[in-house]
């Protein structure tokens, strides 16, 4: 599991505890070694990796279970992602940092339970092409893409008219563009439905998360941008739709709990009992849907633009967003500046239509430096 100490990782640990046939081999974290050590003890993990080599001298090896090998550095991340004893890799490192580990798993022909959406945002064409060559499976963990994956099993791909991603609308649903000028980081982090990390929460507030998911869907399901739509659904119960050419619309519903898509991606094609809460159909509840406000949340339009253009555009958008969110949380820029800086990066970065993995990393670095200093 790449990213064991984050929100996806902790949910995955609940799945491992509930399904004894899912035996974790290696856990990877960035630098939170105390949490990593506790997880390794609880699940008898054989290999622990800390991607940040700078913490090597501060780690207490005795905190890890007997026989657990502790490794450090990005090379170690790639090695465990391609480990011959691993049947599947859960990729849950947030941001572009998760790309290399995911790439190593794809190169090794693994089943990749993909929670790191940036992998496909940054390098979608490269990753999907390489997966086809190596026999690697890409099973989405994002609840929206997992829902689409399930609904697509109901018909042939040439019968799909479009897919519709649902969005909660975040904490500012219904707000005007003018009213968002002075929102604070605390306001943006107060997501009404999901408990997520800081960057993902802010991306939900700007709706850039849905822009990224649109790009991810473009490559994951091999659909053009004009066949991918977004609808706001604040209850977060319907996780996405697939509309077929005959007018049938299929949706996947479940309580908002990431343990279900994590387990589905790891056990597919089997469905098994798990730790996810179930609906109480004896209780009344309502489901509502509305179009997104693209004037208040202009970041959403950037997803369509990137999905249409491809190339290095995804790498530029992701890098700009990571830095802009960080600057917003640090109080350096205002909330609307996040989307503005992302659009600026798309306009100004050195675009390549058919980049290599190395050139994607170069664009990533260029945009990060530019966005750190742009007003």
C-alpha positions in Angstrom: 0.0 0.0 0.0 1.5 3.3 -1.1 0.3 6.0 1.3 -0.8 4.0 4.3 -1.0 6.9 6.8 -3.4 9.0 4.8 -7.2 8.9 4.8 -7.4 6.2 2.1 -4.7 4.2 3.9 -6.5 4.2 7.2 -9.7 3.2 5.5 -7.8 0.4 3.8 -6.5 -0.9 7.1 -10.2 -1.3 8.2 -10.8 -3.4 5.1 -7.7 -5.5 5.8 -9.0 -6.1 9.4 -12.4 -7.2 8.0 -11.2 -9.4 5.2 -8.5 -11.8 6.4 -7.7 -13.0 2.8 -6.3 -9.5 2.1 -2.8 -9.8 3.6 -0.7 -6.6 3.4 2.9 -7.2 2.5 4.4 -3.6 2.5 3.2 -0.2 3.7 4.7 3.0 2.4 4.4 6.4 4.1 6.2 9.8 3.5 7.7 10.5 6.9 5.1 9.7 9.6 7.1 6.8 11.0 5.2 6.5 14.3 1.9 5.9 12.6 3.5 3.6 10.0 5.1 1.5 12.8 1.7 1.2 14.6 0.0 0.1 11.3 2.8 -2.5 10.7 2.3 -3.9 14.2 -1.4 -4.1 13.8 -1.3 -5.9 10.4 2.0 -7.8 10.8 3.5 -6.1 7.7 6.8 -7.4 6.5 8.2 -4.3 4.8 7.9 -0.7 5.8 9.1 2.2 3.6 9.5 5.8 4.4 9.9 7.8 1.2 11.6 10.7 2.9 15.1 9.5 3.5 15.8 12.5 5.8 14.0 10.8 8.7 16.2 7.7 8.6 18.3 8.7 11.6 15.2 9.6 13.8 13.2 6.4 13.3 13.1 3.9 16.2 13.4 0.5 14.5 12.2 -1.2 17.6 8.8 0.4 17.2 8.2 -1.9 14.1 7.2 -5.5 14.6 9.9 -8.2 14.7 11.0 -9.2 11.3 9.7 -6.1 9.6 12.3 -4.6 7.2 12.4 -0.8 7.3 13.5 0.9 4.1 13.9 4.5 3.0 13.8 6.6 -0.2 12.0 6.7 -3.6 13.9 3.8 -4.9 12.6 1.6 -2.1 9.0 2.8 -2.9 9.4 1.6 -6.5 10.9 -1.7 -5.4 8.0 -2.6 -3.2 5.5 -1.5 -5.8 7.0 -4.0 -8.1 7.6 -6.7 -5.5 7.2 -10.2 -6.9 5.1 -11.3 -3.9 2.6 -8.5 -4.3 -0.6 -9.4 -6.2 -2.0 -5.8 -6.0 -0.8 -2.3 -5.2 -3.1 0.2 -3.6 -1.8 3.6 -4.8 -2.9 6.2 -2.4 0.0 8.7 -2.2 -1.5 12.2 -2.7 -0.2 14.3 -5.5 2.4 13.8 -8.3 4.6 12.1 -5.7 2.6 9.0 -6.2 3.3 8.7 -9.9 6.6 6.8 -9.8 5.4 4.1 -7.4 2.3 3.6 -9.5 4.4 3.5 -12.7 6.6 0.8 -11.1 3.5 -1.3 -10.3 2.2 -0.9 -13.9 5.6 -1.8 -15.3 5.5 -5.0 -13.2 2.0 -5.9 -14.5 0.3 -5.6 -11.2 -3.3 -4.9 -10.4 -3.3 -1.3 -9.4 -6.1 -0.1 -7.1 -5.7 3.5 -8.1 -6.6 6.1 -5.5 -4.0 8.5 -6.7 -5.9 10.5 -9.3 -2.8 12.5 -10.2 -1.3 9.5 -11.9 -3.8 9.8 -14.7 -4.1 13.5 -14.6 -0.3 13.9 -15.1 0.4 10.9 -17.3 -2.8 9.3 -18.4 -1.9 8.4 -21.9 1.5 7.0 -20.9 0.1 5.0 -18.0 -2.9 3.4 -19.8 -0.7 2.6 -22.8 1.9 0.9 -20.6 -0.7 -1.0 -18.6 -2.1 -2.4 -21.9 1.4 -3.6 -22.8 2.3 -5.2 -19.5 -1.1 -6.6 -18.6 -1.5 -4.4 -15.5 -5.0 -3.8 -14.3 -6.2 -0.3 -13.4 -9.1 -0.4 -11.0 -10.2 3.0 -9.7 -10.7 3.6 -6.0 -12.1 7.2 -6.3 -15.7 6.6 -5.5 -16.9 8.3 -8.7 -14.7 6.3 -11.1 -15.3 3.1 -9.1 -19.1 3.7 -9.6 -18.6 4.3 -13.4 -16.5 1.1 -13.6 -19.3 -0.9 -12.0 -22.0 0.7 -14.1 -20.1 0.1 -17.3 -20.4 -3.7 -16.7 -24.1 -3.4 -17.7 -23.4 -2.7 -21.4 -20.8 -2.5 -24.2 -18.5 0.5 -24.4 -19.8 1.4 -27.8 -23.3 1.7 -26.3 -22.2 4.4 -23.8 -23.5 7.9 -24.6 -21.8 9.7 -21.7 -20.7 9.3 -18.1 -21.7 11.8 -15.4 -19.5 12.4 -12.4 -21.3 13.5 -9.2 -19.9 16.3 -7.0 -20.9 17.1 -3.5 -20.5 20.8 -4.3 -18.2 21.2 -1.3 -18.6 23.7 1.6 -19.4 26.6 -0.7 -22.3 25.2 -2.8 -24.8 27.9 -3.6 -22.3 30.7 -3.0 -21.7 33.4 -5.6 -18.2 34.1 -7.1 -18.1 37.5 -5.3 -18.8 35.9 -1.9 -15.8 33.6 -2.2 -13.2 36.3 -2.2 -12.6 36.3 1.6 -13.1 32.7 2.6 -10.5 31.3 5.0 -8.6 28.0 4.9 -10.8 26.8 7.8 -13.9 27.5 5.8 -12.5 25.6 2.8 -11.5 22.6 4.9 -15.0 22.1 6.4 -16.3 19.5 3.9 -19.9 18.7 4.5 -19.7 15.0 3.6 -16.2 13.5 3.4 -13.4 13.4 5.9 -10.3 13.9 3.7 -6.8 15.4 3.7 -6.2 19.2 3.4 -5.4 19.3 -0.3 -8.3 17.1 -1.3 -10.7 19.2 0.9 -9.6 22.5 -0.7 -9.8 20.9 -4.1 -13.4 20.0 -3.3 -14.1 23.5 -2.2 -12.7 24.9 -5.5 -14.2 22.0 -7.5 -10.8 21.4 -9.0 -11.1 17.9 -7.6 -13.9 17.4 -10.1 -11.7 18.8 -12.9 -9.1 16.2 -12.0 -11.7 13.5 -11.9 -12.9 14.5 -15.4 -9.4 14.2 -16.7 -8.9 10.9 -14.9 -12.2 9.6 -16.5 -11.0 10.7 -19.9 -8.0 8.3 -19.8 -9.3 5.6 -17.5 -12.4 4.9 -19.7 -11.0 6.2 -23.0 -13.8 8.7 -23.5 -13.5 12.2 -25.2 -14.1 15.2 -22.9 -17.4 16.0 -24.5 -18.9 12.7 -23.2 -18.0 13.4 -19.6 -20.3 15.6 -17.5 -20.6 16.8 -13.9 -23.7 17.2 -11.7 -23.8 18.4 -8.1 -25.3 15.9 -5.7 -24.8 17.1 -2.1 -25.9 13.9 -0.4 -22.9 12.0 -1.9 -25.0 8.8 -2.1 -25.1 8.4 -5.9 -21.4 8.2 -6.8 -21.8 8.6 -10.6 -23.9 7.6 -13.6 -23.4 6.0 -16.9 -26.0 6.9 -19.6 -26.4 4.5 -22.5 -27.5 5.3 -26.0 -31.0 3.9 -25.5 -31.6 6.4 -22.7 -31.0 4.0 -19.7 -29.0 5.6 -16.9 -27.3 3.3 -14.4 -26.0 4.6 -11.1 -24.0 3.1 -8.2 -25.3 4.1 -4.8 -23.8 3.5 -1.4 -23.2 5.4 1.9 -20.2 7.9 1.6 -17.5 5.5 2.8 -14.3 4.9 1.0 -13.9 1.4 2.4 -16.4 0.1 -0.2 -14.5 1.2 -3.4 -11.2 0.1 -1.8 -12.4 -3.4 -1.1 -14.1 -3.6 -4.5 -10.9 -2.7 -6.3 -8.9 -5.3 -4.4 -11.4 -8.2 -4.6 -13.0 -7.6 -8.1 -14.7 -9.5 -9.7 -15.9 -10.9 -6.3 -18.3 -9.1 -4.0 -17.8 -9.9 -0.4 -19.1 -8.7 3.0 -17.1 -5.8 4.3 -16.9 -3.1 6.9 -19.0 -0.5 5.0 -22.2 0.8 6.5 -25.4 -0.3 4.8 -28.5 1.7 3.9 -31.5 1.5 6.2 -34.3 1.5 3.6 -36.9 1.9 6.4 -35.7 5.5 6.8 -36.9 8.2 4.4 -34.2 10.3 2.6 -34.0 12.5 -0.4 -31.5 12.7 -3.3 -31.1 16.0 -5.2 -29.2 17.0 -8.3 -28.3 20.4 -9.8 -25.9 21.7 -12.4 -22.6 23.1 -11.2 -22.0 26.9 -11.1 -19.1 27.3 -13.4 -18.8 31.0 -12.8 -18.3 30.6 -9.1 -16.1 27.6 -9.6 -14.1 28.2 -12.8 -11.6 25.5 -12.0 -14.1 23.0 -13.2 -13.7 24.3 -16.8 -10.0 23.6 -16.6 -10.6 19.9 -16.4 -12.5 19.9 -19.7 -9.7 22.0 -21.3 -7.0 19.6 -20.2 -9.0 16.5 -21.2 -9.3 17.9 -24.7 -5.7 19.0 -25.0 -3.8 16.2 -23.3 0.0 16.3 -23.5 1.7 18.1 -20.7 -1.5 20.1 -19.7 -2.4 17.7 -16.9 1.0 17.9 -15.4 0.9 21.7 -15.5 -2.6 21.8 -13.9 -1.7 19.4 -11.1 1.6 21.0 -10.2 0.0 24.5 -10.2 -2.9 23.3 -8.0 -0.6 21.6 -5.4 1.4 24.8 -5.0 -1.6 27.2 -5.1 -3.4 25.2 -2.4 -0.3 25.2 -0.2 0.0 29.0 -0.6 -3.7 29.4 0.1 -3.4 27.3 3.3 -0.4 29.4 4.3 -2.4 32.6 3.9 -0.3 33.9 0.9 -3.1 34.0 -1.7 -6.9 34.3 -1.7 -9.3 31.4 -2.5 -10.1 32.5 -6.1 -6.4 32.8 -6.8 -6.1 29.0 -6.8 -8.0 28.6 -10.1 -6.4 31.7 -11.5 -2.9 30.4 -10.9 -3.9 27.0 -12.4 -5.2 28.7 -15.6 -2.1 30.8 -15.8 0.1 27.6 -15.6 -1.9 26.1 -18.5 -1.4 29.2 -20.6 2.3 29.7 -20.0 3.9 26.3 -19.5 6.1 24.8 -22.3 3.4 22.5 -23.8 4.3 19.2 -25.4 1.7 17.1 -27.2 3.5 13.8 -26.8 5.7 14.0 -23.7 7.8 11.3 -22.1 7.7 10.6 -18.4 10.9 12.6 -17.9 9.5 15.6 -19.7 6.3 15.5 -17.6 8.5 15.7 -14.5 10.3 18.6 -16.0 7.0 20.5 -16.6 6.0 19.6 -13.1 9.1 21.2 -11.7 8.9 24.2 -14.0 5.3 24.9 -13.0 5.9 24.5 -9.3 8.7 27.0 -9.3 6.7 29.5 -11.4 3.6 29.1 -9.2 5.6 29.6 -6.0 6.6 33.1 -7.1 3.6 34.3 -9.2 1.4 36.9 -7.6 
